[in-house]
Amino acid sequence: MANRPRPEHVLITGGAGYIGSVLVGELLSRGHWVTVVDALFFGGESLVGWLPSPRFLFVRGDVSRPGVVDQAWQEAARRGAPPVEAVVHLAAVAGYPAAEAAGREIVWRHNVDAVRRVFETTEALGAQRFVLASTSSVYGLTPPGVEVGEEGPLNPLSLYAESKLEAERVLQEECRGASASPIVFRFATAFGISPRMRFDLLLNQLVRQAFDNAELEIFCGEHHRTFVHVGDIAQGIIAGLSSPDPSVRGQVFNLGTEAATCTKNQLVDLILAALPETRVLRLGRGAGGDERDLRVSFTRIREVLGFRPRVGIPEGIAELLGLLRAGLIRDPGSDRYRNAAPLAA
């Protein structure tokens, strides 16, 4: 499959976040111009290393508010950057606990209404491609033994998943007749090291707790989850940006790999192999945790984009333990490394 010419200038909303800060580095290393628009709800330290680059621009702003993305576009032009050719929309109230804490009104403003606003700006200002970050959580409880593809039944079980599914619907509505080419990526649960580190994602959280000799509380351990390394998410997005329009326009892609699908109990066993002294408390239904049970097919992204993740769960566990053992993060249990208060895993 012949790739399209790579977009010279990419604008990323939420670019200071867990995924965005990794994507920024990947794009800059490939010679792209990058403009980041972020409200910095979790700080901006993740972007400090890119400020000296003449191809990097940061604009602080909440993209759910009118005019913010337009202002970033204008500032980039004033700085002599080439026209923005692609927009990657990552900004959101991200994750089940954060959405529950924020409430429906705030979640809808940031996760749904902002999609319409940012896409309308993308279209009005002539960018060619728009990438929306969604989640595999839109599938909820998948049928036993079945790997669900992009056209499979959707059963969101949380406010976060509901908002992302509605964001997808809004994008499909907005893009009818538009010149900008939209792509939706439904991410598996992310793990791994990022400049904006998070320890509230399931795998990261469990490794951190085990390292701290905390007892692991596992809710519905027989339920399956799909995982993907944060660096592989960035690579998948770049594959989408570089693919020919007819093959991706309006497409939804599950982003991950079947090889990184396991039950929570199996995940704990992998952690125990590295930290055998870890104590585990296994909880059943009704304990107040996340009830998703997901087996997802990633055939489409392999066949259309040629995308295959490179980092598996065991390598991710080793990477996280290397970070913790190095002592580079002083207090990994701090609230600064999570988007919201923890719920049962």
N, C-alpha and C positions, 0 to 999 in steps of 0.2 A: 504494500500500500504506500503510494507516494504521499509524503507529508506536504502540508501547505507551508508557505514561507512563515517562519516563526514570527509572532508579533514582536515588534521592536520595543514597544512600550506597553507595560501591563500595569493597571491600577488595581490595587488590592485593598478592599475594605476589611477591617479587622486584622490588618497585617502585623500588628504587634502581638498577636495571640499565639497560642500553642502551635497551631498549624501554620499560621501566616508568617511567623518569624522564620520558620524553616524554609517555606516557599520563597521568601524574599532572598535568602542567601543562595538558593539554587538558581533563581532567575538571574541574579547579578553575576554569579559565577559563569553563566552562559552568555553574558554580554548584553542582556536586556537592560532597558531602562525600567525602573520600578518607582511608582508613586504609591505610598501607603496613606490611607485615611483611617484613623483610629481615634476613638474617644479616650483611650488609655485608662479604662476603668480598672485595669490590673497593672498599671505602670507601663513605662516605655523603655525600660532597661534592655529589653530584648533587641532593640533596634540600634543601640548606641554604636555598635561596631560597624554599622553600614553608613553612618553619617558622613565619613570622609569621601565616600564614593561620589564622583560627579554625576553618576547615573541614578542616584537615589534621592528621592524627595519625600519628606514626611509632612503631612498636614493633619493637625489635630482637629477632630470634629466628630459629632454623632451623626452618622449617615441616615438615621431615621428622621432627621430634621431637614426642612426644605433648604435647598441651595448649597449644602455642604459639599457634595460631590462636584457640583458645578464649580465651586470655588477652588477645589483641588485641581480640576482640569485647567482652569485659568492660570493658577500659580505655576503649574508644570509648563504651560506654554510661555509664560513670562520668563521662566528660567532657561528657555531655549531647548526644552525637551521635544522630541518628535511627537506627533499626535498619538494619543492613547488608542491602541488597536484592540485591546482586550481588557475586560473587567472580571476579576475574580471576587465574588461576594462571599466573604467568610464572616463578616460582622453579624453577631447574633447573641442572644442569651443562650449560652451553649450548655447542654446537658440537662438530664432529668432533675438533679437536686437544685441546680441554679434556677431552672424554670419554676419549680414548685415554690421556691423561696420568693421569686419576683412577682408571681401572680399573673393571671391571664391578660390584664390590660397592658402591662409593661411588655410581656412576652410577645403579644400580638403586634405591638408597635414596632419592636425591634426585629422580630422574626418573620413577619408577614408584610406589614405596611411598608417597611423599608425596602423590601424586594421590589415592590412596584415602583417606588420612588427612584431607586438606583437603576433599575432597568430602563425606565423612561428617560433618565439622563443619558444612559449608555446609548440608547437609540437616537436621541435628539442630537447628541454630539458626534455621532458617526463612528463609534467603535464597532468592530466587526464580530466580536465574540463576547459572550457573557456566560460565566461559569457560576452556578449556584451550589453551595455546599448544603447537602441534606444528610440524612442519616438512615442506616439500616433499621433503626428503631421503628420506622413506619410500618414494618411487617408485624411487630408485636409478638404474638405466639404463632409460630409457623406449624403446619401439620406435622405430626410425628414422622420422622424418617424422611421428610421431603425437603429438598433444597429449593428455596423459592427464588425465582428469577424476577426480573424487573416488572413483568406483567402479572405477577402473582398477587394473591389477595393481600390487601393492606388492612392492618388492624392496630392502629396506634393505641398504646396503653397509657400514655402520659401526656401532659400538657406540652412538653417539649416535642414529642413525636407528632402530636396533632398540629402544632404550629408549623413544623417543617413540611408536613404533607400539604397543608394549606398554602405554604409558600410555593411549593411545586405547582399547585393548581393555578395560583396567581400568575406565575411565570408563563405557564402554557397559554393562559388567557391573553397576557400582554404581548406575547411574541407572535401572535397571528398577524401575518402580513408585515412583520417587522423585518428590517434588513439585518439587524444584529442576530447572530446565530447563537441560541441558548443551548447549554449543556447542564445536566443535573448529575451530580455525583452523590450517591448514598454511601457515606463512609461507614465501614465497620468501626468497632470501638478502637480508638487510637491508643498506642503505647509508645514508649521510648523517650529519648532525651530531646529537649527543645530549649532554645534560648529563653523562652517563657515557660519554665518548667511547671508541670502540673502533677500532683500526687493524689488527685481525686478521680482519675480514670482507673477503671477496675484493676488492670494488671499492674500499673504503676503503684496504685494504692496498696495492693496486697504485698508487693515486693517491699515497699517501704515499711509497712507494718511488721512483716516478718523480720526484716533487718533490725528493727527496733525491739525485737523480742516481744512484740505484742501478740496476743491471741487473735487469730484470724476468725472472724465471724462470717460464715458463708451461708447465704440465703438461697434456698432452692438449688442445691449443688448439682442436681441432675440436669438442670437447664443448660442449654447450649448458648454460647456467644461466639461471635466472629470478631477477629482482631486484625489490625493492620498497623505497621510501624509508621510513625509520623513522617519519616523521610520518604517512605513509599507513597504516602498520600500526596506529598509534593510532586513526586515523579509521575503519579497518575494524572494530576491536574495538568502538568506540563505536556503529557501525552495528548490530553484533550485539546489543549491550546494549539498543538502542532498538527492536528489531524485535518484532512480535507473536509470542507463544509458538508457535502452531501452525506458523508458517513456518520456525522455526529449531530447535525442540526436537530434540535428538539429531543434528543435522545436522553434517556436516563441510564446511568451506569452504576451498578453496585461496585464499590471500590474496596477490594480486599482479596482474599484467597481462601479456598476451601481448606487448604493445608493449615490455616491458622484458626480453624473452627474447633472448639472443644467444649466440654462441660466445665462448669466452674470447679467441680471436684477434680477433673483432669488438670485444670490449670493449677490448682493447689498442689497436686502431686508433682508438677514440674518445679514449683517453688520449693517444695520439700526436698527435692533432689539436690538443690543448691544450698538450702538452709534446713537441714534435717531436724534441728531442735525446735522448730516452729510448732506451736500448739494451735489446734484447729477446733472451733466450735461450729458444728453444722446445724443450721436452722431450717425449718420447713416453711410452708406457706403461712401467711398471716403474721410474719415477723416484721412487716413494714418495709421490706426492701423492694428491689427492682424485679418485676415478674417476667421480663422478656425471656423468651425461649426461641432462639434464632438459628436456623440453618439456611444459609443464603448461597445461591449460585453466582459465580463470577465468570461464567462462560462468555457473556457478551463483551466485557471489557478486554478479555484475552483475545477474542476473535476480531473485534473491531479496532481496538487500539493497540493490540499486541502487548498489553501490559501484564507483567507478572511481578508481584512483590518480591523483594530480595531478602528481607529480614524476618526470620521466624520467631516464634515465641521463646524458645530456649536462648537464642542470641539476644533477644530483647531483655530477658531476665538478667543475663550476664552483663549487658550494657548498663542496666540500672544499678546492679550491685557494684559495678566498677565506679559509677558516679558516687554512690553512697559511701563506699569504702575510701574513696579519695578525700572525702570531707569537704568537697567544694561547695556544698550547700549546707549552711550552718545549722538550720533548723528545718528539715524537710517536712515536719509535721505542722509547720506554721500555716495559718490561713492564707498567706500570700501565695501559696502553691496550690490553691484550690479555687474553684469558681463559686462554691457554696459549702455550707456545712455538710459533713458526710452523712450518708444514709447507709443502711445495711447493704453489704455487697451481694 
